[in-house]
Every structure is written in structure tokens, then in C-alpha cells.
Amino acid sequence: MNPFEMVAIIVVSVMIASVLRAKYGRRSRRDEGEVDTRDHAERIRLEQEVKQLKERLHVLERIAVEKENSLAREIDQLRDR
């Protein structure tokens, strides 16, 4: 088989595959506006949830540090007695 026949076979194979994908395959997200809208809404919801979780983590870290400091103060007060 010469190289030109091989190239022709590859080109025809790719063309057939693209036609089959267009007919039976999954649509691109650009073609599905509704899916894009749902994805956008889901992304916004997840971003808000991450923001809330970060705020809660910040509060928990502050509480842990405050308890650590208060415990250290109490120990120091007991040593001073």
C-alpha cells in the first residue's frame, strides 16, 4: 500500500467518524443552552457553598486559637498560685 492510499483511507475514516459522531454522538455544550444554564447555576451554588464553608472554617480556627490561648492563660494562673 503506498502512502497516498494510506492517507486517503485515514481521511475517509475520520470523515465517517465525524459524521457518525454528529448523528449519534453527544451534542456539544454550545448546542445545549439549557445544560449550560444549569451548569452555570450549579457552579454559582457550589461557589457560594465553598464560601460558606471557608467562613465556617475561619470561625472554627478562631475558636480553636482562642481556646488554646485561654487554656494557656489558665495554666499560667495556676502556676502563679
Residue pairs with C-beta under 8 A, 6 or more apart in sequence:
29 35
29 36
29 39
30 36
